[in-house]
């Protein structure tokens, strides 16, 4: 039976849960997720979990944060003076915004605090600092 390996294009169904059981993402009711193993299109622990699986095989894996989105980093929480915020923007706590990163890439940030003087933004990935649990089913190897 053929097993998925680096360079293979695969399609999988999955459900991702936090350690408390909260579902944060799932392919349920959607097309399977497709990616090429070894291309860095998904988190490293996810590629490792799918490698070696055969079509039709299912498994549950726990991916530690260092093979997922990494730890939360305090240096990714920044205060932006109100003078640097567009006047038509009325930020609210928990709102997601897009900013330009240091290399011109789009970075999604979350508003964590708003005051008269500044806005505090968190550029950590939403799942940073979390160990992730996945139920995975390999449906296709191309």
RAVENCOR-V56987 format. One record per pair of residues at least 24 apart in sequence whose ideal C-beta (glycine too) atoms are under 10 Angstrom apart, sorted by the first residue. I is the first residue (numbers start at 0). J is the second residue. Records with the same first field share a line. If there is no record, write none. Layout:
I = J + J
This chain:
0 = 53 + 54 + 55 + 56
1 = 52 + 53 + 54 + 140
2 = 49 + 50 + 51 + 52 + 53 + 54 + 56 + 137 + 140
3 = 36 + 46 + 48 + 49 + 50 + 51 + 52 + 53 + 54 + 56 + 137 + 139 + 140
4 = 36 + 37 + 49 + 50 + 51 + 52 + 140
5 = 35 + 36 + 37 + 38 + 46 + 50
6 = 35 + 36 + 37 + 38
7 = 34 + 35 + 36 + 37 + 49 + 50 + 139 + 140 + 141
8 = 33 + 34 + 35 + 36 + 38 + 139 + 140 + 141
9 = 33 + 34 + 35 + 36 + 41 + 46 + 49 + 50 + 52 + 54 + 137 + 138 + 139 + 140 + 141
10 = 34 + 54 + 136 + 137 + 138 + 139 + 140 + 141
11 = 41 + 45 + 48 + 49 + 52 + 57 + 133 + 135 + 136 + 137 + 138 + 139
12 = 57 + 134 + 135 + 136 + 137 + 138
13 = 41 + 45 + 48 + 49 + 57 + 60 + 133 + 134 + 135 + 136 + 137
14 = 59 + 132 + 133 + 134 + 135 + 136
15 = 45 + 62 + 67 + 126 + 129 + 131 + 132 + 133 + 134 + 135
16 = 59 + 61 + 131 + 132 + 133 + 134
17 = 126 + 129 + 130 + 131 + 132
18 = 61 + 129 + 130 + 131 + 132
19 = 129 + 132
20 = 132
22 = 132 + 134
23 = 125 + 126 + 129 + 131 + 132
24 = 126 + 131 + 133
25 = 133 + 134
26 = 135 + 136 + 138
27 = 134
30 = 138
31 = 136 + 137 + 138 + 139
32 = 135 + 138
33 = 138 + 139 + 141
35 = 141
36 = 140
42 = 66 + 67 + 68 + 69 + 124 + 126 + 131 + 133
43 = 67
44 = 68 + 130 + 131 + 133
45 = 131 + 133 + 135
48 = 133 + 135 + 137
49 = 133 + 135 + 137 + 140
51 = 137
52 = 135 + 136 + 137 + 140
53 = 137 + 140
54 = 136 + 137 + 138 + 139 + 140
55 = 136 + 137 + 138 + 139
56 = 135 + 136 + 137 + 138
57 = 134 + 135 + 136 + 137 + 138
58 = 133 + 134 + 135 + 136 + 137
59 = 132 + 133 + 134 + 135
60 = 131 + 132 + 133 + 134 + 135
61 = 130 + 131 + 132 + 133
62 = 129 + 130 + 131 + 132 + 133
63 = 129 + 130 + 131
64 = 126 + 127 + 128 + 129 + 130 + 131
65 = 130
66 = 130 + 131
67 = 124 + 126 + 127 + 128 + 129 + 130 + 131 + 133
68 = 123 + 124 + 125 + 126 + 127 + 128 + 129 + 131
69 = 123 + 124 + 126 + 127 + 128 + 129
70 = 123 + 127 + 128 + 129
71 = 121 + 123 + 124 + 126 + 127 + 128 + 129
72 = 121 + 122 + 123 + 124 + 127 + 128
73 = 121 + 123
74 = 122 + 123
75 = 106 + 108 + 120 + 121 + 122 + 123 + 124 + 127
76 = 108 + 109 + 111 + 112 + 119 + 120 + 121 + 122 + 123
77 = 108 + 117 + 118 + 119 + 120 + 121 + 122
78 = 112 + 114 + 116 + 117 + 118 + 119 + 120
79 = 108 + 110 + 117 + 118 + 119 + 120
80 = 116 + 117 + 118
81 = 113 + 114 + 115 + 116 + 117 + 118
82 = 116 + 117
83 = 117 + 118
84 = 113 + 117 + 118
88 = 118
89 = 113
90 = 118 + 119 + 120
91 = 118
92 = 118 + 119
94 = 118 + 120
95 = 125
96 = 120
98 = 122
